Amino acid sequence: MTVAADFLYLASQSPRRRQLLEQIGVRHELLLPGPDEDAEALEALVAGESPDDYVTRVTAAKLQAALHRRAARGLAPAPVLCSDTTVALGALILGKPDDADHAATMLASLSGRTHRVLTAVALGLPDGRVLSDVNVSQVRFAEIGQARLRAYVASGEPMGKAGAYAIQSQAAAWIEHIAGSYSGIMGLPLFETARLLREGGFDV
């Protein structure tokens, strides 16, 4: 099946996801929440929920909100792509830090340990189909000294990032080992995304 549109809507404010789509040559337009939408509420934790279930549920909710947004704005039909990333230390979900102290606490908990980075992707097609997948990567941090940790938090980089770090930032100097997808850890696993797009009719 070939999609009618030669572009998709990206329902994400992340510049990294835009960069990754551009890397594989996918033309896209942003489809961002309006002032009447509480996008952060979609990421609220549910007691007892596993990291795997959490990231899948949040991505599905983001997609449904984006599909409604596209229809309400009367935009041309085209696929809508959503994604969500979370960091998990065992069963503990480490989302975006609330403030600098919270970021420092998160990073200290990751120091010298292996954690998982889960990124879910969902593609809503104009014919009503929804295609989705989840990438899970493992990341091991070396021990992070207090001075380095404080300097990183002071840079402001942890804010707005799941787990309080970005792999493409100076935090990369702490990463001893990765098993999985570098692009998935950045926020959009390109292998899984390209597969979904091909299944949806894109030539990727």
CORGITA-V479557 format. One line per field, one symbol per residue. ss: DSSP state (a for helix, b for strand, c for the rest). psi: psi as a letter, one per 40 degrees, with the letter a starting at -180 (. if undefined). burial: I if it has 16 or more other ideal C-beta (glycine too) atoms within 10 Angstrom, else O. A space follows every 50 residues. Layout:
ss->???
psi->???
burial->???
This chain:
ss->cccccccbbbccccaaaaaaaaaccccbbbccccccccaaaaaccccccc aaaaaaaaaaaaaaaaaaaaaaccccccbbbbbbbbbbbccbbbcbccca aaaaaaaaaacccbbbbbbbbbbbcccccbbbbbbbbbbbbccccaaaaa aaaacccccccbcccccccaaaaabbbbbccaaaaacccaaaaaaaaaac cccc
psi->hhidifiihhgiehdddddddddefhhiiigiiieehgddddeiihhehi ddddddddddddddddddddddefiihiihhiiihihhgbehhhahidad dddddddddeheihiihhhihhhhideeihhiihhhihhhiihhiddddd ddddeeddhehhefihdeaeedeehdihhbhdddddehhdddddddddde eig.
burial->OOIOIOOIIIIIOIOIIIOIIOOOOIOIOOIOIOOOOOOOOIIOOOOOOO IOOIIIIIIIIIIIIIIOIIOOOOOOOIIIIIIIIIIIIOOOIIIIIOOO OIIIOIIOIIIOOOIIIIIIIIIIIIOOOIIIIIIIIOIOIOOIOOOIIO OIIOOOIIOOIIIIIIIOOOIOOIOOOIOIIOIIIIIIIIOIIOOIIOOI OIOO
